[in-house]
Amino acid sequence: MVNPESIKSGIEAGLACERVEVAGDGQHFQALVVSSVFEGKSRVQRHQLVYRALGDRMREEIHALSMQTLTPEEFASKGGRGDLPRPSMDKLLITGGRPLAGTVRISGSKNAALAVMAATLLAPGVHRLRNVPRLRDTQTFVRLLELLGAQVQFEGNLLTIDTRGVNSVEAPYELVKTMRASIYVLGPLLARFGQARVSLPGGCAWGPRPVNLHLAGLQSMGAALEIEHGYIVGHNVKLKGARFGFDVVSVGATAQLMLAAVLAEGTTVLENVALEPDVIELGAVLVACGARIEGLGTRQLAIHGVTALRPIDTTIIPDRIEAATFAAAAAMTGGSLKLEGVVPAHFEAALRKLEETGSRIERAADSVSVTGPARPAAVNVVTQPFPGFPTDMQAQMIAVCAVAAGTSVIEDTIYLDRFTHVPELARMGARIELKGNIAVVQGVQRLSGAQVMATDLRASACLVMAGLVAQGETLVDRIYHLDRGYEALEKKLGALGASIRRVN
């Protein structure tokens, strides 16, 4: 298992350094590296030298590494001192026992926004994306586009991306490691430039989520790809239409191959594709820009390659997981919420399951009203690809069932070990037994506040929800995970009556 000492030793063994300092908590590390080798190198190039010094094996074991890289002269100019970069240490302090009430507007979909941001690389020009949520992930993707040479303005929720100046095909480890969706640039770079060098991705710290379907699909289209020092590398690629079937439904791989196929020579047929709204939205955006795609909304797509696309001008769809999370929070707290700016059909499976808990649901064209019961009833849940119950709501549903009357059984068929929130809920008094990918939840009358630690994006939301109903105070640590996918969550909850604040 990696620790600050082993990382320091690894850097010193592979790179001539004048000084190395490393700190960290076992998953997230910060390093100060002083080396004359950095002379004349950009920040990205310096970081790449450090990653290469660490080697592939150690890099894979490090969830996240922030660095300050200095030459000896730069270090001396700071008075012989350097500052270890520090990750956000924010926490959420919640006092439970207040039902949620009021109206909340749901933000744009993170997953849809990231795929459309990648699509801007396909067409040189000025692209305009509205209703883009301001999240750590969207801001990370902005930095990635800028590294590739795009000019980006992010004003409010309007994102303007000028891709005419894109002149790089490398997505560096330091960015891709923290967000799996960064791999979306692979297909567009191959399609537009015929080459790419994209780091293997990171993201939430749970479950094996291999990129083999991305690579196999691109290879079926004629891309000769190699894995070199942790990077996916392609040279002199000319994509051609092909027939490719997904062994398992994959949202990311479906989006990846759609992005690649729209500019490929000939027709690409994709079978057993994902039907998630984010994928359908990506297809609709591409069609509006001149792509020829048949079968959107079905399990088979026929994509006829075109020679060029027009710039994108679109409004991102609402985030169905954020909407379902607020609906679940209303059910769990016995509250009454109106969710505005939503597409009810996008999270219908979650709404139906909440109705089984005893919640009253009223659907309108672009809003949903949820009134929770005095105490939720136990329910059984099996996660499925869309239109089934989403795996991204599994953790939140376990939180609801933790205080439900009776025993619930929740099975995740998508990711088999996505249950790191369970021991944290147990600290709050939840009674949950894990059997492989199945959680058996015996509901308790109440949870008790405790200090808990988030381990991924949806686990963060689960623990916040638990804090809303717990007796006493709950302190949720590592909420940088939460900031990846929920826009101003504590502000929205506070406006609905929750006692919640961000502390450092």
Secondary structure, 3 states (H helix, E strand, C coil): CCCHHHHHHHHHHHCCCCEEEEEECCCEEEEEEECHHHCCCCHHHHHHHHHHHHHHHHHHHCCEEEEEEECHHHHHHCCCCCCCCCCCCCEEEEECCCCCEEEEECCECHHHHHHHHHHHHHCCCEEEEECCCCCHHHHHHHHHHHHCCCEEEEECCEEEEECCCCCCCEECHHHHCCCHHHHHHHHHHHHHHCCEEEECCCCCCCCCCCCHHHHHHHHHCCCCEEEECCEEEECCCCCECCEEECCCCCHHHHHHHHHHHCCCECEEEEECCCCCHHHHHHHHHHHHCCCEEECCCCCEEEEECCCCCCCCEEECCECHHHHHHHHHHHHHHCCEEEEECCCHHHHHHHHHHHHHCCCEEEECCCEEEEECCCCCECCCEEECCCCCECHHHHHHHHHHHHCCECEEEEECCCCCCCCCHHHHHHHCCCEEEEECCEEEEECCCCCECCEEECCCHHHHHHHHHHHHHCECEEEEECCHHHHCCCCCHHHHHHHCCCEEEEEC
